[in-house]
Amino acid sequence: MTPWLAMLFVAPEYRDEGIGAALIRVVLGRTQALGFSRLNLYTSGDLPRYYEKLGWSIDERVQYLGKERTIMHYDLASGGQ
């Protein structure tokens, strides 16, 4: 499974301004320009809902380092799900 979106972070004082979504759109565009048809990520907590709103799909939930993690993907060929 490659490539992966990793280490996306927006400082708390700048959240809810669309910055994270804008960064993700840039990464998706660059990923597609490089010839990939899918981008993967893993996350935890409430964040899977955030990514689902942006068109990401859940692949599976796993236990890792004592926490539930959600592995997700974005299908670039279909613009999301």
Order of alpha helices (4+ residues) and beta strands (2+ residues): alpha-beta-alpha-beta-beta
